[in-house]
Amino acid sequence: MCGRYALTSPPAVIAERFHLLWAPKIEARYNIAPSQMIPVVRETAEGRLLALLKWGLIPWWAKDAHIGAKLANARAESLASKPAFRDAYRYRRCLVPADAFYEWKPVAGRKQPYCIRMRDHALFGMAGLWEHWVAPDGQVVESCTIVTVDANALVGELHDRMPLILAPADYDAWLGAGTREAALPRAVAAEEMVAYPVSPLVSNARNDDPACLVPIDTP
């Protein structure tokens, strides 16, 4: 799964990597959690833009917003069939920029957090879906979910799922309208990634500072 991640790259780097029309005005985040507003890349008639959406998908047909708490992730295997995801999979795809994500490994009766990122520390894009939901009182909420796949060998030591990280060459195909039924790209190879233990600070979403990404020694 993907329940925490970080986005620390400068806005200009984000704009260049995802070919945005202009650099977004966002600050570095070190411990992003579900239910928060997160930056996502969407294709528009004018070009690619970055928008802030609520993390936790609320399907357009939902009676209330509570379902979003259960839909921070979407299994790739069920995108085309599960009612909560199939419309967004066909028509409303997005990319979620990230520099790292976190997983927890049981160690001696506790959970040790690990940071997982690209070996070269490069910015990457996670496959996502987004939705436009109108509440009974007329309030509009745009929300999103992060697509997950079976973990590669590296992440598999920590969890059986991982976010679907797309190669830059796959961004157009994921966002484009003409390839909706194309096969999903494979997960990033373990050799391209690195994982290391970090402070338990990251286990509390209120801790959102550079210390979350700093490697630590473990007993």
C-alpha positions as CSV (number, residue, x, y, z in Angstrom):
1,M,0.0,0.0,0.0
2,C,1.0,3.6,0.2
3,G,-0.1,5.4,3.3
4,R,2.7,8.1,3.7
5,Y,5.0,9.8,1.3
6,A,7.2,12.9,0.9
7,L,7.4,15.5,-1.8
8,T,10.5,17.7,-1.3
9,S,11.6,18.7,-4.8
10,P,11.6,22.4,-5.7
11,P,8.6,23.6,-7.7
12,A,10.7,24.3,-10.7
13,V,12.0,20.7,-10.7
14,I,8.4,19.4,-10.4
15,A,7.3,21.5,-13.3
16,E,10.1,20.3,-15.5
17,R,9.7,16.6,-14.7
18,F,6.0,16.6,-15.4
19,H,5.9,19.2,-18.2
20,L,3.6,21.6,-16.3
21,L,2.5,24.8,-17.8
22,W,4.0,26.7,-14.8
23,A,5.8,25.9,-11.6
24,P,3.4,25.3,-8.7
25,K,3.4,27.3,-5.5
26,I,3.8,24.5,-2.9
27,E,6.1,23.9,0.0
28,A,8.2,20.8,0.7
29,R,6.4,18.1,2.6
30,Y,8.1,15.3,4.4
31,N,5.2,13.2,5.8
32,I,2.0,13.4,3.8
33,A,-0.9,11.4,5.0
34,P,-4.4,10.4,3.8
35,S,-7.2,12.9,4.2
36,Q,-4.7,15.8,3.5
37,M,-4.7,17.9,0.4
38,I,-2.0,16.7,-1.9
39,P,-0.6,17.9,-5.2
40,V,-1.5,15.9,-8.3
41,V,-0.8,16.4,-12.0
42,R,-3.8,16.4,-14.4
43,E,-4.1,16.8,-18.1
44,T,-6.3,19.7,-19.2
45,A,-7.3,21.3,-22.5
46,E,-4.6,23.9,-21.9
47,G,-1.9,21.4,-20.8
48,R,-0.7,19.8,-17.6
49,L,-1.5,21.5,-14.4
50,L,-0.9,20.7,-10.7
51,A,-3.9,20.9,-8.4
52,L,-4.5,20.2,-4.7
53,L,-6.9,17.3,-4.1
54,K,-8.1,15.5,-1.0
55,W,-6.3,12.2,-0.5
56,G,-9.0,9.5,-0.3
57,L,-11.2,9.0,-3.3
58,I,-14.9,9.9,-3.0
59,P,-16.7,8.4,-6.0
60,W,-19.1,10.7,-7.8
61,W,-22.0,8.5,-6.7
62,A,-21.2,8.4,-3.0
63,K,-23.9,9.6,-0.5
64,D,-21.3,11.1,1.8
65,A,-17.6,11.7,2.0
66,H,-16.8,9.1,4.6
67,I,-16.0,6.4,2.0
68,G,-12.9,8.4,1.1
69,A,-11.2,7.3,4.3
70,K,-11.2,3.7,3.0
71,L,-10.0,4.6,-0.5
72,A,-6.5,6.2,-0.2
73,N,-5.3,3.3,-2.4
74,A,-6.7,1.5,-5.4
75,R,-5.5,-2.0,-6.3
76,A,-4.4,-2.0,-10.0
77,E,-6.1,-5.4,-10.5
78,S,-9.5,-3.9,-9.7
79,L,-9.4,-0.5,-11.4
80,A,-11.5,-1.6,-14.4
81,S,-14.1,-3.6,-12.4
82,K,-14.5,-2.0,-8.9
83,P,-17.4,0.5,-8.9
84,A,-15.4,3.0,-6.8
85,F,-12.6,3.2,-9.4
86,R,-13.8,2.2,-12.9
87,D,-15.2,5.5,-14.0
88,A,-12.1,7.4,-12.7
89,Y,-9.9,4.8,-14.3
90,R,-11.5,5.4,-17.7
91,Y,-11.8,9.2,-17.6
92,R,-10.0,10.8,-14.6
93,R,-6.4,9.7,-14.2
94,C,-3.6,11.7,-12.6
95,L,0.0,11.5,-11.4
96,V,1.0,12.0,-7.8
97,P,4.6,13.5,-7.6
98,A,6.8,12.1,-4.8
99,D,10.4,11.9,-3.7
100,A,9.9,9.0,-1.3
101,F,7.3,6.9,0.5
102,Y,7.3,5.0,3.8
103,E,6.5,1.5,4.9
104,W,6.6,-0.1,8.4
105,K,8.4,-3.4,9.2
106,P,7.6,-5.4,12.4
107,V,10.9,-5.6,14.4
108,A,11.1,-7.0,17.9
109,G,7.5,-6.2,18.8
110,R,7.4,-2.8,17.3
111,K,7.0,-1.3,13.8
112,Q,10.1,0.3,12.3
113,P,9.5,2.8,9.6
114,Y,11.5,2.7,6.4
115,C,11.9,5.3,3.7
116,I,11.8,4.0,0.1
117,R,13.0,6.1,-2.8
118,M,14.8,5.9,-6.1
119,R,18.4,5.0,-5.9
120,D,19.4,8.3,-7.5
121,H,17.0,10.2,-5.2
122,A,15.1,11.4,-8.3
123,L,11.6,12.7,-8.2
124,F,9.0,10.2,-9.5
125,G,5.3,10.0,-10.4
126,M,2.8,7.6,-8.8
127,A,-0.2,6.6,-10.8
128,G,-3.4,8.0,-9.4
129,L,-7.1,8.5,-10.1
130,W,-9.2,11.5,-9.2
131,E,-12.9,12.3,-8.7
132,H,-15.3,15.2,-8.6
133,W,-18.0,14.8,-5.9
134,V,-20.8,17.1,-5.0
135,A,-22.1,17.0,-1.5
136,P,-25.9,17.2,-0.7
137,D,-25.3,20.8,0.4
138,G,-23.7,21.6,-3.0
139,Q,-20.1,21.7,-1.8
140,V,-17.7,20.4,-4.4
141,V,-14.8,18.1,-3.3
142,E,-12.1,16.9,-5.7
143,S,-10.3,13.8,-4.3
144,C,-7.8,11.2,-5.4
145,T,-6.3,7.8,-4.7
146,I,-2.9,6.2,-5.4
147,V,-2.8,3.0,-7.5
148,T,-0.9,0.1,-6.0
149,V,0.6,-3.1,-7.4
150,D,2.4,-6.2,-6.1
151,A,5.6,-5.1,-4.4
152,N,9.0,-5.7,-6.0
153,A,11.7,-7.7,-4.2
154,L,12.9,-4.7,-2.2
155,V,9.6,-3.3,-1.0
156,G,8.3,-6.9,-0.6
157,E,10.6,-7.2,2.5
158,L,8.4,-4.5,4.1
159,H,4.9,-4.9,2.6
160,D,3.2,-6.9,-0.1
161,R,2.0,-3.8,-2.0
162,M,3.7,-0.7,-3.3
163,P,2.6,2.4,-5.3
164,L,2.6,2.0,-9.1
165,I,5.6,4.2,-10.0
166,L,5.6,5.2,-13.6
167,A,8.6,5.9,-15.8
168,P,8.5,9.3,-17.3
169,A,8.1,7.6,-20.7
170,D,4.7,6.3,-19.5
171,Y,3.3,9.6,-18.3
172,D,1.6,10.4,-21.6
173,A,0.1,6.9,-21.9
174,W,-1.3,7.1,-18.3
175,L,-2.8,10.5,-18.7
176,G,-3.8,10.3,-22.3
177,A,-7.4,9.6,-23.4
178,G,-6.4,7.2,-26.2
179,T,-4.9,4.4,-24.2
180,R,-7.5,3.7,-21.5
181,E,-7.5,-0.1,-22.1
182,A,-3.7,-0.5,-22.4
183,A,-1.9,-2.8,-20.0
184,L,-0.6,-1.2,-16.8
185,P,3.1,-0.7,-16.6
186,R,5.1,-3.0,-14.4
187,A,6.3,-2.0,-10.9
188,V,9.7,-0.3,-10.8
189,A,12.5,-2.8,-10.4
190,A,14.1,-3.3,-7.0
191,E,17.5,-2.5,-8.4
192,E,16.3,1.1,-9.1
193,M,15.3,1.7,-5.5
194,V,16.7,1.9,-2.1
195,A,15.2,1.5,1.4
196,Y,16.5,2.5,4.8
197,P,15.2,2.8,8.3
198,V,14.1,6.3,9.6
199,S,13.0,7.8,12.9
200,P,9.7,6.7,14.4
201,L,8.8,10.4,14.1
202,V,7.3,9.6,10.7
203,S,4.7,7.4,12.4
204,N,2.9,10.5,13.6
205,A,1.5,12.6,10.7
206,R,1.9,15.7,12.7
207,N,5.7,15.4,12.3
208,D,6.4,16.9,9.0
209,D,10.0,18.0,8.8
210,P,13.3,16.9,7.2
211,A,14.1,14.6,10.1
212,C,11.5,12.2,8.7
213,L,13.8,11.4,5.8
214,V,17.1,11.1,7.7
215,P,18.6,7.5,7.8
216,I,19.1,6.0,11.3
217,D,21.0,3.1,12.7
218,T,19.0,0.2,14.0
219,P,20.0,-2.3,16.7
